[in-house]
Amino acid sequence: MKTEICLLDLNYEEMDGNISVILYGRTPDRKRVVVVDPTYEPYFYLLPKNLNCCERGKSWRMTGGSCGTYLTKVIS
């Protein structure tokens, strides 16, 4: 279902072991709406000190290991 909403607030919660984004809003006719997106995957951006070392158009993924979290390249 597609509808227009005015976003009032947003939050996230862990539900069933996954992070879900929760959007709170109102429709043009003032009805309350809550949208839950359980497919959200947390992310953040990295800004390297030297942009010349980066390849354009490539994606990077964080992977966890027994010694911590590492950056691993994903071939686009």
N, C-alpha and C positions, 0 to 999 in steps of 0.2 A: 504494500500500500504506500502511495506517495502522497505527502501532504506538506504544506508550508507551515513552519512553526517559528515563533519568536523565541530564541534560546534565552532562558533566564539563568540557568546554572548548569554545571556539569560536575561529575564526580567519577570515581572509579572504585570498584570493590573486587575482592577475590570471591569468585563464585565457582564452586565445583573444581577448585584447583586452577582456574583460569582467571585472568584479569578481564573484567567487563567494564566498559565505559557506560555511564548512565547520564543521559541528557534530559533536562527538565525544561519544559517550555509551554507555550500557549499557542493555539491555532488562531487564525484571524477572527473567528467567532467566539474567542475567549475561553475555549475548552482547554482544560489541563491535559498535558501530554507528557509521558515518561517513555523514553526510548532506551532500551538496553541492548548494547552491542557486545556479545560474548566473543566475537572474532578478533577483537583488538589485540595487537601484539605490541608491548611496550618498546620504545626506541628512544634514542637520543642522537644528536649530531656531534661529530668530531670535527674540529678545525685543525688541520695539521700546521705545524710551524713553517714547513716548506711546501708550498703548493706544487712545485716542480716535480716532486716525488710521486704525485698522485696521477693515476690514469683516468682520463675523462671517460664518463659513461660506465664506470664500473661500480658495483655495489660492494659493501662490506658488511659482514655479519659478526656479531659477538657470539662466542661459544664458550660454555663453561667447562672447566676441567677440574681435576682434583687439586690443582695448585692455584686456581683462580680463574679469571675470565680473560680470554684472548680475542684478538681481532683476527679473523680469517677472511680471505678474499673470496667472493662469490663471482664466478665468471658470468658476465651478462651476455 
